[in-house]
Amino acid sequence: MTEPLSDNSLVVDSLDLEGQGIARRPDGKVVFIEGALPTEHVTVNVHRRKNQWEQGVMHELLRPAALRVVPHCPHFGLHAGACGGCKMQHLEPSAQVAAKQRVLEDNLWHLAKVKAETMLPPIHGPSWGYRYRARLSVRHVVKKGQVLIGFHERKSRYIADMGSCPILPEAVSDLLLPLRALIGGLQARDTCPQIELACGDHVTALVLRHLEPLSEADRHRLREFSQQHPAVQWWLQPKGPDTVHRLDADGPVLSYALPEFGLHMPFRPTDFTQVNPAINQVLVGTALRRLQVRESERVIDWFCGLGNFTLPLATQARQVLGIEGSAALVERAGQNATHNTAALLQAPQFVARNLFEMTPDMLVADGVADKWLVDPPREGAFALVKALADLNQAPRPNWQPPQRIVYVSCNPATLARDAGLIVHQAGYRCTHAGVVNMFPHTAHVESMAVFERA
């Protein structure tokens, strides 16, 4: 016989965008519960109360969900000192993907009244060892007599005492303890707050943020570390991101591959690239297949970055335009095109423009394109799609909207906002949508939506 539930227990209905369980009290008040999963019966320690909602941490698990699993990482949990790098290790990986799909569908409908005609199969891959980019905090803790390197503790400014990390590639996880010993031996150990890592196909770049100039002795220790770990390449950051430079000029170039298109993409460790290269390869291929580009068509890649989509597009179409807000990024994208000339039908054009200030006149000046690829940052592409909607309401002679748009998003809320404009004001149907599990074990939702001219 099932044990009766406690009078003060709550039943969890769903997950929010932060991976917290959502429950309701008998009076309808919403309670957000860290650590709780849908269908579970729990009690909660509330630490924040508002008129319409409460927030807290699961206190007692009275009835677990069938899809609750034992976290793989010993540093994960709700206890003091637990690492805050992951939020969903206690949920079976396929259920994480399903929860993210639900978040995408809910955002599209509740924020924009948009429902995709077909939900795409989720794009997902390995759940461990996937994170090829990370920003690790560094702190010399005098009371402990040691240096800590890792992610911050959950909801804390302190750094988790972690000796390994299963979401990092194994070779990088194995560097955490040697790096602690290295930094602990530097004269500058108290003025090095951060190491940013970026893994390429053949080398791992470690960017050491240092607030004071490094001594020759410390530079020698960094070089010795690279000799002991030949795949490690040191970069230094004395001030802002623009000051990042190699410790030594020689060594392999940092790059990642898009083998389906015969491309190799050089990048700097502080450039934006996707953290999960295996998923990125599948995402790029899927996006281009959904775009259905023909060689004779003209395609615009909005928010083109280093050319992650632009160059693959240029292997299929002879007229490709990449537009990005940073002149420096546009220059780098052009260099990447030159590096991959043999794989391209024709070199794409690149233009620098502030895409958050787009107007109908600017959109008309960019010319007619048959297809669009849109891959904005978290802020979305509101100005761009607003200009598209305005042109649908007041058409211009000799300008036509694209027949198909593939929109890749890292924020389901801004995707939904923009989808509302695209569907209800710009004259498109949302034919497909689906999630991309770029960040397993986190609440981050990457997604893709396809729009066709109605």
N, C-alpha and C positions, 0 to 999 in steps of 0.2 A: 504493500500500500504506500502511495506517495505521501511523504511528510508534508503537512500543511505549511504554507508560507507564513513568514512573519508579517504582522500587521503593518510594519513600517517599510516593507520591501517594495521595490518598484520593478516593473516589467519594462525591459528595454525594447523599443520599437525599431530603431534604425541608427545609422551613424551619420554624424555631421561632417563638414569639410575638414575638420581637424582630427577626425578619427575617434571622436568622443561618442559614447552611447547617448541616445536621446530617449528619455522616458517622460511620462506625465503623471503628476499627482492626481488624486481623485477630483480635485477642484479644477483640473485642466492646466495647472502651472507646469511649464516645461522645465525639465531638469537635464543638464548636460553632465555626463558621468564619464570621467576619464578611466579607461581600463575596462569598461563594460561593453558587451557585444549584443547585437540584436537577438531577441528571444530569451535573454538571460534574466533571472530574478536576482536582484542585488539589494544591498543596503548601501547608503552613500554618506560620506562625510562632506557636508556642504561647507565651502569656504567663501562663497560669494552669493549674495541674495539681491535680487531686483524684484520690482513689482510683478513682472511677467515671467521671469525665469530664475533658475538657480544653477550654480555650477559647483561641481565637487569631484571627489575621487571615490572610486568603489571601495567600500569598507569590507563587506563580506559577500562572497559569491555563494548564493543559496542554491542556485540551479544553473549549471553552465550550459552554454550553447554547444550543440553537437560539433560545430566547426572550430571550437576553441582548441588550440594546440599549445604544447610546451614551447616557449620561445627558444630559438636555436642559440641565441647569444646570452652568455651569463651576465652581461652588463645591462640587459633590457629589464624593465620592470617599473613598478610604481614606488618602490622603496627609495629612501633618501640615498642620493649618490647614483641613482640609475641613469644611464646614458639617455640623452634626449634625441639621438640621431634617428631612431626609428619609433614609430607609434603603433604599428599593427602586427608585430611579430607573434602576438598571441592569437591571431586569426589565420586560418589555413589560407595559403597563397591564392588559390582559385577563388575563394570567397572574398578576398581583398579585391580582386578584379571585378567580381560581380557587384560589390558595394560601390566601386568607383563608377561602374556603368549606371548604377541607380542614381548616383549623384549627377552624372551628366544628363540623364533623361529628366530628372526632377528640375534641374536648372533650366533646361531648354523649355520645359512646359510652364513652370511656375513663373519664371522671369520674362519669358518671351512669347508664350503660347505657341511654341513651335514643336512639332513632333516629326521626327525623321520618318520617312516612308519605310526605310529598312535600317535596322540596327546592324552595324558591321560586327563581325567576330572580333573580340578583343585582340589587340596585339600584345603579346606577352612573351617572356623568355625566362632565362635563369633568374632565380630569386636571390642568389648569393653571388658574391664576387663581382657584382655588376658595376659598382660605382667607381668610374674612372676619373672623376673629378671630385674634390672635396676641399673644404677649408677647415683645417685643424687648428684649434687654439693651443697656445703654448704658455705654460706658467711655471716658474720656479717657485715651489712651495717651500719656504724656509722651514716651517714647522715640521714638515714631513722629511725634509732633507733630500728632496728629489724633484725632478722636473716631470710635469704631467703634459701629455700631448694627446688630444682627442677632441671629441665633440663636447658641447656643454651638457651638464646634467639637466634632467628634465625640469623645466621651469626655474632655472637657476643660472647665475652668472659663473658658477664654479665649473671646473672642467672635470669630466668623468675620469676616474682612475681606471683606464682601460689598457690592457696589454695586448689585445687583439680586436679585430673588427671583421665579422664575416661578410659584411656588405662590400668591403673593399676587396680588390683582387688579392689573392693569397700572398703574392710576393710583396705587396704593399703593406698588408696587415702584419707580415713578419718583420717589417721595418720599424714598427711602433716602439718596441723596447730598445733596439739599437739607437733610434733617434733620441729617445729620452736620455740615454747615456751620453750621446754626442753633445746635445744641447747643454746637459749638466756640466760638461767639461769645458764649455766655451767661456771666455772672459766676458762675453756679451750675453750670458744666459738670462740676465734680468731685464734685458731690453730687446728681446725677440718674442713678440706676442703671438706670432702666427706662422704656420707653414701651409701654403696652398699647394695642392698636388694636382697634377694633370698627367694622365697616362696616355702615351701614344702607342703605336703598334710595336715599337722597338725600344722605347726609352720612357722612363718616368721622370718628369720634371718636378722638382721640389723648389718652391719659391719661398725663401726665408725673408720674412718682414723683420727688419732691424731698425730700431729707433736711433741708434748711434752708429758711427762708422765702425766696421769690423777691423780688428787688428790683423796683422799678417799671420800671427799665430792661429787665430780663429779661421782665417781663410785656408791655412794649411790643414787644419783639422777637417774642414769640409771636403777638401780634395782627397784626403786620406780615406774618408768615408766613401767617396765615389770609387776609389780604387778597390775598396773592400766589397762594394756593391756596384758592379760595373753598369748596371741598367739605370743607375741614378744620375741625374744631371742637375746640378745646382744652379738656381737663378737667385738673384738678390733684388730686394725691393726696399731701398732706403727711405722712400717717401710714398707718393701716390702711385697708382697703377702705371702711369706713364714712365716711371723711373725703373721699371723692371728690366733687368739685363742679365745675361749669362755671366756666371762667375768666370768661366774660361770660354774662349771663342770656339775652340774645336769641339768636335763631337757630332753625333747624328742629329738630324732635324726631327723635331716633334711632328708627327703626322698621324692621320687615321685614314682607313681605306673605305671606299664604297665599291666593293669588287663587282657588284652587278653591272656597274657602269664603267669599270676599268679606271677608276679615279683614285688618286692619293691626295689628301688635303692637308698641306702643312698648316700649322697653327702655333701661336704663342701660348704659353701656359695660362695667361690671364684672358685670352680670347674666350668668347662664349662658344662652347661646343656642347653637344648633348653628353650627359654624364654616362649614358649607357650605350656603348657603340654597337652592340648586337641589336638592340631595339632600334637604334637610329637607322641601321641598314635596312631593316624591314619597313620602318616608317617611310623612308624615302621611296623605296620601291612601291609600296602600297599607294602612297600619295600620287605618284606619277601614273600608275595604272588607272587610278580613279579619275585623273585629269584627262586621260585619253588623248595625249598630244600627238599631232601629226607633223611630219617634217615641214610642211608648207605653212604651218600656223605661226602666229606671233604670240608669245607668252610673256607675261610680266610676273616676276617674283618679287612681291612686296615684303620688306623687312628681310633682305636677302642675306645679311650677315657676311660670312666668309664664302658664301656660295654653296652651302650644303644642299640646297635644292636647285640653285641656278645652274650649276655645272652638270648635274644629271639631266636637267631639262635640255641643256645644250647638246647632249648626245642624241636627242630625239627631234629637236626642232632647230631650224637655222636662224630663227629670229627670237632671241631671248634677251629680255631687259631685266636687270636686277637693280632694285632701288633700296637704299638704306640711308639712315639718318646721319651716319658718321662718315666723313670724307676719308678718314684713316682706314675704316673697314672696307670702304669701296676700293681703295687702293690695294689692300691686301687681297680682296676678292679677285681683282684683276690679275694680281700676281699668281694666284691659284689657277686661274684660267690659263695663263701662259705655261704654268708647270704641267698642265694636263692637255696641251694643245692637240696631241695625237688622238685623244679620245673624243674630241668635240667635232660636231658637224661644222660649226662656225663659232668663233669666239663671241661670247655674250657681251652686251654693253652693260656698263654699270654707271649709275647716277646717284649722287648724294643729295638727299632732300629730307626735310623735317616732315615725317609722315604723320605727325600728330597735329599738323596745321594744314592738311590737305583741303583743297577747295574744288568745286566743279571745274573752274577754269584750269587749275593745275592738272586735273584728271584728263581733261580734253587735250591739253598740251602734250601729255604723254602718249597720245595716239590710241588707235583702236587695237585691242588685243583679243584674240579668240579665247584665251584661257588665262585665269589668274591662279597663282599660288600665293596664299597669304599666311605668314608665319610670324605673328607679332609677339612682343613680350607680354607680361602679365596684364599690362594696361589695355591690351586689345587693340583694335584697329578702328575705333569709333569714327574718327575724322574721315578716314578713307571710305568706309561704307556709307557714311552720311552723305559724302559727295556723290557716291554712286546712286543713292536713293534720290537725291535732289535732281540728278540728271534724268532719272526715270520719270520724275514728276514734271520736269521742264526740259524735254529733249533738245539737244543741239544738232544742227545740221552736220553731216559727215562724221558723226561719232556714234558708235554702237557699243553697248555694254558687252562684256564677255559672255559667252554661252555657258561656260562652266567655271565654278570657283571651288577650289579645295582650300579649306581653312584649317590650319594646324594650330592648336591652342594649348597653352599651359595653364589656363584659368577658365574653368567652366562657366563662371559667372559673367566674365566679359565676353566669352564666346556666345553665351545666350543673349546678352544685350545686343551684340552685333548681328546675331542671327535674326533677331526680331526685326531689325531694320532691313536686312537683306530680303527676308520673306515678305514682310507686310508692307514695305515701302519701295523696295528696289525691284520687285517683280520676279522673284525666284522661288523655287521649291527646294526644300531640304530633302534631298533624295536619300542620303545616307549619313549616319553618324556612329561613332564608336570610340572606345577608350584605348589609350596606349599606355601600358603599365611601365613607364619609363623609370619610376622610382618604387620598386617593391618595398613593402613593409613601412611605407610612409603614406600619409593621407593625400599626397600630391596627385592631382588628376590631370594627365595629359590626354588630349582627345583630338579627333579629326571629324570635320563635317564637310559634306559635298553639297553644293547648290547648283541647280540647273535653271536656266532662264525659262520662265513659265510660258 
